[in-house]
């Protein structure tokens, strides 16, 4: 009788352990494939004055078409240090050159260059290396994230958007970067290394605003560039660690179709 009780208890304990293990494995699987799935933020540093940059611009345009249903976020920053060599890039900004220099510090690089791609703030390589980029995207999509971000545009009035954000897992060294992007444009380059060519661009960063996080939820007011509309533009946010540059979460803001703006339709080139 006693041995029967011991045997029954052993079966019960085995069932409990097996059930607990199965539950934990299921939760881990849910975490890997559910809300905590991986993502890839691709930051391209490029310039219309650089003859090596068009292949990188074409590569990210190709990738952008392929990954519409995946958490892959492409941002193209046009740096300004090529402007002195015969052609001023109409999308360039000193702010983007400074951002690239910040990455040089984070990633322990001796200098900056174009075209350069940085993925999730951790990996950098020549922006035209298709195989390297595809491997980086695959690796990061398979790597679950412990941090979360959601964005929603609650209103647009004149040249400003009100964006509600919600974060999870962000520590005190994390900031929210909000980028306003023009989805595509073309420029006829008249001088410089690309003189005589018409260049096509995608995901052009036209505004980058840093938001300090004092709470997990809040609202940020972001200035909108001239020409912004809800069809030819988009807003992407990402959480970035200010001590090492790592991007720990990203999201695209919801832009309701009925949202109206007084801004004119996007043009090929900014004023």
Secondary structure, DSSP 8 states (H G I E B T S, - for coil): -HHHHHHHHHHHHHHHHHHHHHHHHHHHHHHHHSTT---EEEEEEE-TT-TTHHHHHHHHHHHHHH-TTSSEEEEEEE-STTGGGT---TT--HHHHHHHHHHHHHTT-SS--SSEEEETTTEEEETT-HHHHHHHHHHHHTS--S-EEEEEEEEEETTEEEEEEEEES--TTEEEEEEEEEEEEEEE--SSTTTT-EEEEEEEEEEEEEEE-SSSEEEEEEE--TT--TTTEEEEEEEEETTT--EEEEEE-B--TT---SS----SS--
